[in-house]
Amino acid sequence: MIDRKEFRRSFEAMQAALARRGADVVAADSPWGRARALDERQRELKTELEGLQAERNRVSKLIGQKKAQGEDAAAELAAMQQVAARTKALDGWAKEAEEAFSAVLLEIPNLLHPSVPDGNSEEDNIELRRWGDPRLDVVPPHWDIGTALGILDFEAGATLSGSRFTVLKGAAARLERGLMQFMLDLHADQHGYEEVWVPAIVNRKTMTGTGQLPKFAEDLYKLEDEDAFLIPTAEVPVTNLYQDKILESDVLPIRHCAYTPCFRREAGSAGRDERGMIRQHQFDKVELVHITTPERALTDLEELTAHAEAVLQALELPYRVVALCSADIGFSSEKTYDLEVWLPSQNCYREISSCSSFGQFQGRRAGIRWRAEDGKPQSVATLNGSGVAIGRCLVALLENGWQPDGSVLIPEALQPYVGGIRCIAAN
């Protein structure tokens, strides 16, 4: 959530910063435009209430004077009743305007950091670096590789649940489990994260705290007859572990890693990646979450990104890092790096991790604060990134490890996590 005090203090500057996301973000009928109108309404009501208070003070004094002199104050008493009635009405309108203003603030995206490149679409994202040599020979897509090996069953997934679900069998199931353990061990043992195990069902307040609600309601799975949701990412419960808390400075930065299943309706992705495992309704992910001070946020973003990169390097998967431009960056993010892994069947890089700094945006929404040196609590900064998406990592392993005889080689670093298997071959 944006800073409401800053909204009123520096409206023009904030509007210019938001406009970098697109003109529609600051249009009159946008949440930003509605917030401006509601703020003006609140100011008008406040001005009138202050005038009525002054009038009430004046009339009260006059009534006192008349009564002291034995004069009739009926007219003044009648006027006071009118003032009281008007004040009561204004108080009600002011409360309604404040509730509407607070609600619409939740729909306004985060301000972008000045270092975010300007752009009009994902085509304007900037490549920062590459690692590894992309495989350029002809490789079948992962769905053909997995089906031929008997380890991916898309028909069973569709029968059990519908489209965008997959059943993993044998070596694929073991790879999925092994990847989870490998990533958690790497981040906990080598990168200093504390592992947590969190619920996969959360309430509305928790979803709102990290920015999934109200903006992305159509992409969430809501439980029938309950105001609760399946999580789209571990970012939601892990960040909200500190909801409405004041943290002491000596506990920061906090770093957690967590494995969870994730659930997304993918409401806006009809026709995209319908085959295979790139875009599923249920998928597994290891998430990295930082809670820190605003001054450390961008430094932590570089470290968090490097930790996600370490996974791909250990698994010998070629990838690149791109800085997202102003038109492609997420709702809650102030700055984002995407890691894109090479998929030889598509002859391109595809996203496997998104690493973001949110500044104090989520801290304000979730009420997470820390006590600064002056003793005054202020909102923390938060960051998160996939470390990494396990299903997409499995896809990348199948395609980059595929051999002309149909088998798939397993990277050395992963072999201890899959029972020493070096190669998956057809039965």
CORRA-V533716 format. One record per helix or strand. SS is the DSSP state (H for helix, E for strand). FROM is the first residue (numbers start at 1). TO is the last residue. If there is no record, write none. Layout:
BEGIN
{{SS;FROM;TO} {SS;FROM;TO}}
END
This chain:
BEGIN
{{H;4;9} {H;11;19} {H;23;26} {H;31;68} {H;74;105} {H;122;124} {E;126;131} {H;142;149} {E;152;153} {H;154;160} {E;167;168} {H;171;190} {E;194;195} {E;201;203} {H;204;209} {H;217;219} {E;222;222} {E;228;230} {H;235;242} {E;246;248} {H;249;251} {E;254;263} {E;282;292} {H;294;314} {E;319;323} {E;335;343} {E;348;357} {H;361;366} {E;369;371} {E;377;379} {E;381;389} {H;390;400} {E;402;402} {E;408;409} {H;412;418} {E;423;424}}
END
